[in-house]
């Protein structure tokens, strides 16, 4: 999972980066200007004085230096300054920083010393001011960045919370900016999805109600046929198959009716999943009665608060599909932790059904050999009760289908 990247922090970082870049640019320009001023005010002045004083000294004329400057020649040069190369230098004598210009004439070496220049102090003061301004600008940009981040991110956060909490009225709908446009787009999409889901729920409920009437009629007819099996025993097996088909259809209709309701409108009770699995295994023993397949419950149990009919239908569909499409071997139901697994030694699931179960974007619930619709219903039930359906299937090696109830929402899970 990619780490969360806060937009607010990115905005603050952008402000700080921009301010730092601008300040560094101005500091660089300022440094060049300060050094240039130093050359003009100090170095060039010393050179000009030296160019005036040296010829006068050689010519035997008096050398009267301006205030703060001194001229030394030959043995008169201070010992600490005699080894300096020619040109303008910075030297420290007795703890005092001096600007010195060293030169050479026909009469020997000489130096011009600037004793009174306070440019170094001015330079330090200017650099201190620049550094203080740099820190101040960074602090100001941090405050401004946080202010802008709050103004920009807070509305987005409130909008995301409103969408997550499914509030009927979203904020920012009246804003005449990009955030308002985003809020209005979310609101329009949410209304469209609600209309679509309501229409699907009503359609499912209406169809399920309509199916109850013909199923009731067929059940009545089967009861009459059951009485005739006493006289015609050959009719008993077909009548039993019809009766089981009616029961399966009735169960599917009831499940569809339950799924058409909101989850908070369905009564849930804490059930023993192990007992439910054991009952389903016993109920579907007839499916393997006439072929070399053994249907077993491998044990395990936990308690789960869900609509019992929904979990019963989901597990029953998995067991029925496994039994119908396993020709030999075993079908086993096993509970491990909060996971219900159905193992079989059949031919494995068709590719179309695997694609439907593994790809949440697919819209087709049609699978080969009739397993697609049943597994699609199981997947829908799992999503409805907050569980996860996982499939591990290998061709010609059977399948392992798992209902993971550890993530079931709004449930009280306690191991028995």
Secondary structure by P-SEA (a helix, b strand, c coil): ccccccaaaaaaaaaaaaaaaaaaaaaaaaaaaaaaaaaaacaaaaaaaaaacaaaaaaccbbbbcccbbbbcccccccccccccccbbbbbcccbbbbbbbbcccccbbbbbbcccaaaaaaaaaaaaaaaaaaaaaaaaaaaaaaaaaacaaaaaaaaaaaaaccccccccccccaaaaaaaaaaaaaaaaaaaaaaaaaaaaaaaaaaaaaaaaaaaaaaaaaaaccccccaaaaaaaaaaaaaaaaaaaaaaaaaacccccbbbbbbcaaaaaaaaaaaaccccccccbbbbbcbbbbbbbcaaaaaaaaaaaaaaaaaaaccccbbbbbbcccbbbbbbccccccaaaaaaaaccccccccccccaaaaaaaaaaaaaaabbbbbbbbbcccbbbbbbbcccccccccccc
